Amino acid sequence: MLLRSDKYMLALNEIDNAITKDKTKSIRSLRHTRGLILAALAITESNADIARKWLLQSETEFQYCMTLKERDSYGHSGLADLYLRWARRPQISVEEANEYLQKAEGVVVDGLKVVSERTSLLIVSADIQKELGNKPAQLAKLREAVISDSASSIGRYLLGRMLRTEGNSKKAMEVLEPVIRTDFKHVRAYLEYTRAMLDAGEPISKCAATLGQCKLDGETEPAFVGLYGGLLYMDDKYAEAKTLWDRAKDQRFSDEEMTRRQYRPMDPADLKKRRRFEGIIQFTKPNFVLIQRETGPVILAKSTQIDGKPLNKGDKVTFELSFSIKGAFAENLQLM
């Protein structure tokens, strides 16, 4: 309550009193709260030297939380958010702002490998991208670092992701290529590189082979499982895709992660349009239908009628595909 009321010193005194009573030094919520209070002091302090002292203390608290329980996302997201907020301080240079944006994304990348709940880290990562996109000077500095080959792998990832989302897939691949050539553990860089390949119209088999190079670490990342499984499926490697999706059931992904669509195949002739497929309704239930293509396993569709007309066994339909951790799904059905 004191923190939310902007009474930071009173809040710090209160939490310090609580921590002194924690004889085991193991109550993470106390240390996390102290980290949040110190972060607020660091961000709001006008004196640069004092602000940096608060920053270091806040950093230490979040790192302590991570040490106590690595799989808990609070310490990771707290630290990443601290670095992001510091990068927004108007008093610091463009170079330092970029440094802390990269540090924030580095915490996200490392955290996603171990935490059991990823949402808070993904939110921070999205905020980092938004921050970079809103600061042309910082983006220009990052470009300069890449051109001079002095950018870190995280810096290249941030710039590559920005370029891809802006529609410059070829340039994004150029920026990211040095990362994927040297770091097979950088799953997020591989994901962005593969998405750029797809945006550029590269063959599915080539995209699948590229992304598959990081599968040892990738199978703990929901975006990898959904995209790689979809690419394997589109490359007619149905058994490999099923094995990947079956193993994902043991990863304890959240419901949101399980259902989020990670890949939607586009039309090779027009990459701005979704690709359509043909099939026959094989099985109907009140809440779903199963569709059989000429090749491959049956596909689940949650649509049971088109324009008010119920679908029946034997109906020929066209549809679009999407892929998540759970596998392939048919969408936007139309009668042939």
C-alpha positions as CSV (number, residue, x, y, z in Angstrom):
1,M,0.0,0.0,0.0
2,L,2.8,2.4,0.8
3,L,4.5,1.6,-2.5
4,R,1.4,2.2,-4.4
5,S,1.0,5.5,-2.6
6,D,4.5,6.5,-3.7
7,K,5.7,6.6,-0.1
8,Y,8.9,4.7,-1.0
9,M,11.0,5.3,2.1
10,L,8.2,4.4,4.4
11,A,7.6,1.3,2.3
12,L,11.3,0.4,2.4
13,N,11.5,0.7,6.2
14,E,8.4,-1.5,6.5
15,I,9.7,-4.2,4.3
16,D,13.2,-4.1,6.0
17,N,11.5,-4.6,9.4
18,A,9.7,-7.6,7.9
19,I,12.9,-9.1,6.4
20,T,14.7,-8.9,9.8
21,K,12.0,-11.1,11.3
22,D,12.5,-13.7,8.5
23,K,15.1,-15.9,10.3
24,T,15.3,-18.4,7.4
25,K,15.9,-15.7,4.8
26,S,13.7,-17.7,2.4
27,I,10.5,-15.7,2.0
28,R,10.7,-14.7,-1.6
29,S,7.7,-12.4,-1.5
30,L,9.5,-10.1,0.9
31,R,12.6,-9.9,-1.2
32,H,10.6,-9.4,-4.3
33,T,8.6,-6.6,-2.7
34,R,11.9,-5.0,-1.6
35,G,13.2,-5.2,-5.2
36,L,10.0,-3.4,-6.4
37,I,10.4,-0.6,-3.8
38,L,14.1,-0.1,-4.6
39,A,13.2,-0.1,-8.4
40,A,10.8,2.7,-7.8
41,L,13.4,4.6,-5.8
42,A,15.9,4.1,-8.6
43,I,13.6,5.3,-11.4
44,T,12.2,8.3,-9.5
45,E,15.5,9.6,-8.0
46,S,16.9,12.7,-9.7
47,N,20.4,12.3,-8.4
48,A,22.2,10.0,-10.8
49,D,24.6,8.5,-8.3
50,I,22.0,7.8,-5.7
51,A,19.7,6.4,-8.4
52,R,22.4,3.9,-9.5
53,K,22.8,2.7,-5.9
54,W,19.1,2.0,-5.7
55,L,19.4,0.3,-9.1
56,L,22.1,-2.0,-7.9
57,Q,20.3,-2.9,-4.7
58,S,17.0,-3.6,-6.6
59,E,19.0,-5.8,-9.0
60,T,20.5,-7.8,-6.1
61,E,17.0,-8.4,-4.6
62,F,15.6,-9.8,-7.8
63,Q,18.7,-12.0,-8.4
64,Y,18.3,-13.3,-4.9
65,C,14.7,-14.3,-5.7
66,M,15.9,-16.1,-8.8
67,T,18.5,-17.9,-6.7
68,L,15.8,-19.0,-4.1
69,K,13.5,-20.5,-6.9
70,E,14.7,-20.3,-10.4
71,R,11.4,-21.5,-11.9
72,D,9.5,-18.7,-10.3
73,S,9.0,-15.9,-12.9
74,Y,8.7,-13.1,-10.4
75,G,12.4,-12.6,-10.0
76,H,13.1,-12.8,-13.7
77,S,10.3,-10.5,-14.7
78,G,11.1,-8.0,-11.9
79,L,14.7,-7.8,-13.1
80,A,13.8,-7.5,-16.7
81,D,11.3,-4.7,-16.0
82,L,13.8,-2.9,-13.8
83,Y,16.3,-2.8,-16.7
84,L,13.5,-1.7,-19.1
85,R,12.4,1.1,-16.8
86,W,16.0,2.2,-16.3
87,A,16.4,2.4,-20.1
88,R,13.5,4.8,-20.2
89,R,15.2,7.3,-17.8
90,P,15.5,10.6,-19.7
91,Q,18.8,11.4,-17.9
92,I,20.8,8.5,-19.4
93,S,22.5,8.4,-22.8
94,V,21.2,6.6,-25.9
95,E,24.1,4.1,-25.6
96,E,23.2,3.3,-22.0
97,A,19.5,3.0,-22.8
98,N,20.3,0.5,-25.5
99,E,22.6,-1.4,-23.1
100,Y,19.8,-1.8,-20.6
101,L,17.2,-2.8,-23.2
102,Q,19.5,-5.6,-24.3
103,K,20.1,-6.5,-20.6
104,A,16.3,-6.7,-20.1
105,E,15.8,-8.9,-23.2
106,G,18.7,-11.1,-22.0
107,V,16.9,-11.7,-18.7
108,V,13.8,-12.6,-20.7
109,V,15.7,-15.0,-23.0
110,D,17.3,-16.8,-20.0
111,G,14.2,-16.7,-17.9
112,L,12.0,-18.3,-20.6
113,K,14.3,-21.4,-20.5
114,V,13.5,-22.1,-16.9
115,V,10.4,-20.4,-15.6
116,S,7.1,-22.3,-15.2
117,E,4.9,-19.3,-16.1
118,R,6.0,-17.2,-19.1
119,T,3.4,-14.6,-19.5
120,S,5.0,-11.8,-17.5
121,L,8.3,-12.2,-19.3
122,L,6.6,-12.2,-22.8
123,I,4.9,-9.0,-21.8
124,V,8.2,-7.4,-20.8
125,S,9.7,-8.5,-24.1
126,A,6.8,-7.0,-26.1
127,D,7.3,-3.7,-24.1
128,I,11.0,-3.8,-25.0
129,Q,10.2,-4.0,-28.7
130,K,7.6,-1.2,-28.4
131,E,10.2,1.0,-26.6
132,L,12.8,0.4,-29.2
133,G,10.3,1.1,-32.0
134,N,9.4,4.4,-30.4
135,K,13.0,5.6,-30.1
136,P,14.5,6.2,-33.5
137,A,17.8,7.4,-32.0
138,Q,18.2,4.1,-30.0
139,L,17.2,2.1,-33.1
140,A,19.8,3.9,-35.2
141,K,22.5,3.2,-32.6
142,L,21.6,-0.4,-32.7
143,R,21.8,-0.5,-36.4
144,E,25.3,1.2,-36.2
145,A,26.4,-1.5,-33.8
146,V,25.3,-4.3,-36.1
147,I,27.0,-2.7,-39.1
148,S,30.2,-2.3,-37.2
149,D,29.8,-5.9,-36.0
150,S,30.0,-4.8,-32.3
151,A,26.4,-5.7,-31.5
152,S,25.7,-8.5,-29.0
153,S,23.6,-11.5,-30.0
154,I,20.7,-9.9,-28.0
155,G,21.2,-6.7,-29.8
156,R,21.0,-8.4,-33.2
157,Y,17.9,-10.3,-32.0
158,L,16.2,-7.1,-31.0
159,L,17.0,-5.4,-34.3
160,G,16.2,-8.5,-36.4
161,R,12.8,-8.8,-34.7
162,M,12.0,-5.2,-35.3
163,L,13.0,-5.4,-39.0
164,R,10.8,-8.5,-39.5
165,T,7.8,-7.0,-37.9
166,E,8.3,-3.9,-40.1
167,G,8.2,-6.2,-43.2
168,N,11.9,-6.2,-44.0
169,S,12.4,-10.0,-43.9
170,K,15.5,-10.1,-46.0
171,K,17.4,-7.6,-43.9
172,A,16.1,-9.3,-40.7
173,M,17.7,-12.6,-41.9
174,E,21.0,-10.8,-42.6
175,V,21.1,-9.3,-39.1
176,L,20.1,-12.6,-37.4
177,E,22.3,-15.0,-39.5
178,P,25.5,-14.5,-37.4
179,V,23.5,-15.4,-34.2
180,I,22.0,-18.6,-35.5
181,R,25.3,-19.7,-37.0
182,T,27.1,-19.6,-33.7
183,D,24.5,-20.0,-31.0
184,F,22.2,-23.1,-31.3
185,K,20.7,-22.3,-27.9
186,H,19.3,-18.9,-28.9
187,V,15.8,-20.3,-29.7
188,R,14.1,-16.9,-30.0
189,A,16.6,-15.8,-32.7
190,Y,16.0,-19.0,-34.6
191,L,12.2,-18.3,-34.4
192,E,12.6,-14.8,-35.7
193,Y,14.9,-16.0,-38.5
194,T,12.5,-18.8,-39.5
195,R,9.5,-16.4,-39.5
196,A,11.5,-14.1,-41.7
197,M,12.3,-17.0,-44.1
198,L,8.6,-17.7,-44.3
199,D,7.8,-14.1,-44.9
200,A,10.3,-14.1,-47.7
201,G,8.7,-17.2,-49.3
202,E,11.5,-19.7,-48.6
203,P,10.6,-23.4,-49.1
204,I,8.9,-25.1,-46.1
205,S,11.5,-27.8,-46.0
206,K,14.3,-25.3,-45.8
207,C,12.5,-23.4,-43.0
208,A,11.9,-26.6,-41.1
209,A,15.6,-27.7,-41.4
210,T,16.8,-24.3,-40.2
211,L,14.5,-24.2,-37.1
212,G,15.3,-27.8,-36.3
213,Q,18.9,-26.9,-35.5
214,C,17.8,-25.6,-32.1
215,K,15.3,-28.3,-31.3
216,L,17.3,-29.5,-28.3
217,D,16.5,-26.3,-26.4
218,G,13.5,-25.4,-28.5
219,E,11.1,-28.0,-27.1
220,T,10.8,-26.1,-23.9
221,E,9.5,-23.0,-25.8
222,P,5.8,-23.0,-26.8
223,A,6.4,-20.9,-29.9
224,F,9.0,-23.3,-31.2
225,V,6.8,-26.4,-30.7
226,G,3.9,-24.8,-32.5
227,L,5.9,-23.4,-35.4
228,Y,8.3,-26.4,-35.8
229,G,5.5,-28.9,-35.6
230,G,3.5,-27.0,-38.2
231,L,6.5,-26.9,-40.5
232,L,7.1,-30.6,-40.1
233,Y,3.4,-31.2,-40.9
234,M,3.5,-29.0,-44.0
235,D,6.6,-30.9,-45.1
236,D,4.6,-34.1,-44.9
237,K,6.5,-35.3,-41.9
238,Y,3.4,-36.1,-39.9
239,A,4.9,-38.7,-37.6
240,E,7.7,-36.3,-36.5
241,A,5.2,-33.5,-35.9
242,K,3.0,-35.8,-33.8
243,T,6.0,-37.0,-31.7
244,L,6.9,-33.4,-31.0
245,W,3.4,-32.4,-30.0
246,D,3.0,-35.5,-27.8
247,R,6.2,-34.7,-26.0
248,A,4.9,-31.1,-25.4
249,K,2.2,-32.6,-23.1
250,D,4.8,-33.2,-20.5
251,Q,6.1,-29.6,-20.5
252,R,3.3,-28.3,-18.3
253,F,2.6,-25.4,-20.6
254,S,-0.3,-23.1,-19.6
255,D,-3.7,-23.4,-21.3
256,E,-3.1,-20.1,-23.1
257,E,0.2,-21.4,-24.4
258,M,-1.3,-24.7,-25.5
259,T,-4.0,-23.0,-27.6
260,R,-2.1,-20.0,-29.0
261,R,-1.7,-20.3,-32.8
262,Q,2.0,-20.2,-33.7
263,Y,1.9,-20.8,-37.5
264,R,-0.6,-20.1,-40.3
265,P,0.6,-21.3,-43.7
266,M,0.4,-18.6,-46.4
267,D,-0.3,-19.0,-50.1
268,P,3.0,-19.5,-52.0
269,A,1.5,-17.6,-54.9
270,D,0.4,-14.6,-52.7
271,L,2.2,-14.4,-49.3
272,K,-0.4,-11.9,-48.1
273,K,-3.2,-14.5,-48.3
274,R,-3.7,-17.7,-46.2
275,R,-3.3,-21.0,-48.1
276,R,-6.4,-23.0,-48.5
277,F,-6.6,-26.8,-48.5
278,E,-9.3,-29.4,-49.5
279,G,-10.8,-32.2,-47.6
280,I,-13.8,-34.4,-46.8
281,I,-15.8,-34.4,-43.6
282,Q,-15.1,-37.8,-42.1
283,F,-16.8,-37.5,-38.6
284,T,-19.2,-35.1,-37.0
285,K,-20.0,-34.2,-33.4
286,P,-22.0,-31.4,-31.9
287,N,-18.9,-29.4,-31.1
288,F,-16.4,-30.4,-33.8
289,V,-15.8,-32.2,-37.1
290,L,-12.9,-34.2,-38.4
291,I,-11.6,-33.5,-41.9
292,Q,-9.6,-35.9,-44.1
293,R,-7.2,-34.5,-46.7
294,E,-5.8,-36.7,-49.5
295,T,-2.7,-37.2,-47.4
296,G,-2.0,-37.0,-43.7
297,P,-4.0,-37.5,-40.5
298,V,-7.5,-36.2,-39.9
299,I,-7.7,-32.5,-38.9
300,L,-9.9,-31.1,-36.1
301,A,-12.3,-28.2,-36.9
302,K,-14.5,-26.6,-34.3
303,S,-16.9,-25.3,-37.0
304,T,-19.8,-27.6,-37.3
305,Q,-21.8,-25.6,-39.8
306,I,-21.3,-23.2,-42.7
307,D,-23.8,-20.3,-43.3
308,G,-26.2,-22.0,-40.9
309,K,-26.1,-25.3,-42.7
310,P,-24.8,-28.2,-40.5
311,L,-21.8,-30.1,-41.9
312,N,-22.4,-33.8,-42.7
313,K,-20.1,-36.8,-43.3
314,G,-19.0,-36.8,-46.9
315,D,-19.2,-33.0,-47.4
316,K,-16.3,-31.6,-49.4
317,V,-14.8,-28.4,-47.9
318,T,-11.9,-26.1,-48.3
319,F,-10.2,-24.6,-45.2
320,E,-7.2,-22.8,-43.8
321,L,-4.7,-24.4,-41.4
322,S,-3.3,-23.2,-38.2
323,F,-0.9,-24.8,-35.7
324,S,-0.4,-24.7,-32.0
325,I,1.2,-27.0,-29.4
326,K,-1.8,-29.2,-29.7
327,G,-1.4,-29.8,-33.4
328,A,-3.2,-28.9,-36.6
329,F,-6.6,-27.1,-36.8
330,A,-8.9,-26.3,-39.7
331,E,-10.3,-22.8,-39.8
332,N,-12.6,-20.7,-42.0
333,L,-14.3,-23.7,-43.7
334,Q,-16.2,-23.3,-47.0
335,L,-18.2,-25.8,-48.9
336,M,-16.9,-26.9,-52.3
